[in-house]
Amino acid sequence: MSFSEGLLHSYWLIGGALIYCMVLFYAIRNAPWSTLGGNRTLQHMLFGATALLMVLWFMRAGISPGLGIHFLGLTIMTLVFGWDLAILSATVALIGMAVVGKESWDGLLLSGVCSVLLPVASTWLLHRFVEAKMMKNFFVFLFVCGFLGAGLSAAVAGLSASAILVLDGVYTVEKIIHEYVRYLPLIMFPEGLMNGIFLTGMLVFHPDWVRTFDAKVYIDDQ
């Protein structure tokens, strides 16, 4: 989802900008800068993942303004790097999309709330739920946090942006359902599959690179 220039009233843009800036500030304060500064492998992974996000977000499709579709890739980012670095990386990618003209500058941060903050939050909250309430099993982590979490993040991003467009009177509920909501399941499945495949590879070959995964709990103690 991206909000083109002049699509929404200014109070949505200002509110979105305030929310995004507050969360971004907290992410900057919470990020493990000392670890990142001393780990060249982590630096290369983060920079490479940011570049890959830009490629994914560059490839998008849509009919009406604000109803674009593209892969998010934020579930794997959140699980591998944590919510703070995922937001920082996605912010860089978001600015890159504005530079190349795929996002409008005035709606950039509101778009970030829907397509960055909410998907990262949904993935992180689901991960916390799995950690607290579900059995410590490798496949539970993989399928619930990875596959299901990615599909959920796509749904959250799409529905939140759709709700804003309806509440602001840009489109009717019928138009949103006809042009976007009914296609959400078709978006959620490949999003879950893509993130799940990446997460599977990471957990099999380099589980120590996944920040949210404790190999001792999920593998050694089983």
C-alpha positions in Angstrom: 0.0 0.0 0.0 1.2 3.5 -0.8 -0.7 6.8 -0.4 -0.1 9.1 -3.3 0.1 12.8 -3.1 -3.3 14.5 -2.4 -5.1 11.2 -1.8 -5.8 11.8 2.0 -6.5 14.7 4.2 -3.6 16.2 6.1 -4.7 15.0 9.6 -4.1 11.4 8.5 -0.6 12.3 7.2 0.3 14.3 10.3 -1.0 11.6 12.6 0.9 8.9 10.7 4.1 10.9 10.7 3.9 11.5 14.5 3.3 7.8 15.2 6.1 6.7 12.9 8.6 9.2 14.2 7.9 8.1 17.8 8.3 4.4 17.1 11.4 5.1 15.0 13.0 7.1 17.8 12.3 4.2 20.2 13.7 1.7 17.7 16.9 3.8 17.4 17.3 3.9 21.2 16.6 0.2 21.5 18.7 -1.1 18.6 21.9 -3.1 19.6 24.4 -0.6 18.2 27.4 -2.1 20.0 26.7 -5.5 18.7 26.0 -4.2 15.2 29.2 -2.1 15.2 31.4 -5.1 16.2 29.8 -7.8 14.0 30.8 -7.5 10.3 28.6 -10.5 9.4 25.5 -8.8 11.0 26.3 -5.6 9.1 26.5 -7.3 5.8 23.3 -9.3 6.5 21.4 -6.1 7.4 22.6 -4.1 4.5 21.9 -6.9 2.1 18.4 -7.5 3.5 17.7 -3.8 3.2 18.7 -3.9 -0.5 16.5 -6.9 -1.0 13.6 -5.1 0.6 14.0 -2.3 -1.9 13.9 -4.8 -4.8 10.8 -6.5 -3.4 9.0 -3.2 -2.8 9.9 -1.9 -6.2 7.9 -4.7 -7.9 4.3 -3.8 -7.2 1.0 -3.9 -8.9 -2.4 -2.1 -8.4 -5.4 -0.6 -10.1 -6.5 2.4 -8.1 -4.2 4.8 -6.2 -3.5 3.5 -2.7 -4.4 0.0 -3.6 -1.0 -1.3 -4.6 0.3 -4.8 -3.9 3.8 -5.9 -3.2 5.7 -8.4 -1.1 6.5 -7.1 2.4 9.3 -9.4 3.6 9.1 -7.9 7.1 8.3 -11.1 9.0 11.7 -12.7 8.2 13.3 -9.3 8.9 11.7 -9.1 12.3 12.5 -12.7 13.3 16.1 -12.5 12.1 17.1 -9.0 13.2 14.5 -8.1 15.9 11.7 -5.5 15.7 14.1 -2.5 16.1 16.5 -3.3 13.3 13.7 -4.5 11.1 12.0 -1.0 11.4 15.3 0.8 10.8 16.1 -1.3 7.7 12.5 -0.9 6.4 12.7 2.9 7.0 15.8 3.1 4.7 14.0 1.0 2.1 10.9 3.2 2.4 13.0 6.4 1.8 14.6 4.6 -1.2 11.1 4.0 -2.6 10.3 7.7 -2.3 13.6 8.6 -4.0 12.8 6.4 -7.0 9.2 7.7 -7.2 7.4 4.6 -6.0 6.2 6.4 -2.8 5.0 10.0 -2.4 6.9 12.1 0.2 3.8 13.5 1.8 2.2 10.1 2.5 5.5 8.3 3.2 5.3 8.0 7.0 1.6 7.1 7.0 2.4 4.4 4.4 5.1 3.3 6.7 2.7 2.9 9.6 0.6 0.5 7.5 3.3 -1.3 5.6 6.1 -1.3 8.2 5.1 -0.7 11.8 1.9 -2.8 11.8 3.4 -5.8 10.0 6.5 -5.7 12.3 4.2 -5.4 15.4 2.0 -8.3 14.3 5.0 -10.5 13.7 6.6 -9.6 17.0 3.4 -10.0 19.0 2.7 -13.4 17.4 6.3 -14.4 18.3 5.8 -13.4 21.9 2.6 -15.3 22.0 4.3 -18.4 20.7 7.1 -18.0 23.2 4.7 -17.7 26.1 1.8 -20.0 25.3 2.9 -22.7 22.8 5.1 -25.7 23.0 8.9 -25.1 22.4 9.1 -26.9 19.1 11.2 -26.1 16.0 8.2 -26.6 13.6 5.9 -24.6 15.8 8.3 -21.7 15.5 8.8 -22.2 11.8 5.2 -22.5 10.7 3.4 -20.2 13.2 6.0 -17.4 13.4 7.3 -17.8 9.9 4.5 -18.9 7.5 1.5 -17.8 9.5 3.1 -14.7 10.8 4.0 -13.5 7.3 0.4 -14.1 6.1 -0.9 -12.2 9.1 1.4 -9.3 8.5 0.2 -9.0 4.9 -3.4 -9.0 6.0 -2.7 -6.4 8.7 -1.0 -4.1 6.3 -3.7 -4.4 3.6 -6.7 -4.0 6.0 -5.2 -1.1 7.9 -4.5 0.9 4.7 -8.0 -0.1 3.3 -9.6 1.1 6.6 -7.9 4.5 6.3 -9.0 4.9 2.7 -12.6 4.1 3.6 -12.7 6.3 6.8 -11.3 9.2 4.8 -14.0 8.8 2.2 -11.5 8.1 -0.7 -13.2 4.9 -1.7 -16.4 3.0 -0.7 -16.3 -0.2 1.2 -17.6 -2.0 -1.9 -14.8 -0.7 -4.1 -12.2 -1.7 -1.5 -13.6 -5.2 -1.3 -13.9 -5.5 -5.0 -10.4 -4.3 -5.9 -8.4 -5.4 -2.9 -9.8 -7.2 0.1 -11.1 -10.2 -1.8 -7.6 -10.7 -3.2 -5.9 -10.7 0.2 -5.8 -14.5 0.6 -3.9 -14.6 -2.7 -1.4 -12.1 -1.3 -1.1 -13.8 2.1 -0.2 -17.2 0.8 2.8 -16.2 -1.3 3.9 -13.8 1.4 3.9 -16.6 4.0 5.6 -19.0 1.6 8.4 -16.6 0.7 9.1 -15.7 4.3 8.8 -19.3 5.4 11.3 -20.5 2.8 13.8 -17.9 3.8 13.3 -18.7 7.5 13.7 -22.4 6.9 17.0 -21.9 5.2 18.2 -19.7 8.1 17.1 -22.1 10.8 18.6 -25.1 9.1 22.0 -23.7 8.2 22.5 -20.7 10.5 20.1 -20.8 13.4 22.4 -18.5 15.4 21.8 -15.7 12.9 18.0 -15.6 13.9 17.8 -13.2 16.8 14.4 -14.5 18.0 15.3 -18.2 17.8 16.9 -19.9 20.8 18.4 -23.2 19.4 19.0 -24.5 23.0 15.4 -24.2 23.8 13.9 -25.3 20.5 16.4 -28.0 19.6 18.9 -29.0 22.3 16.4 -29.4 25.1 13.9 -31.4 23.1 
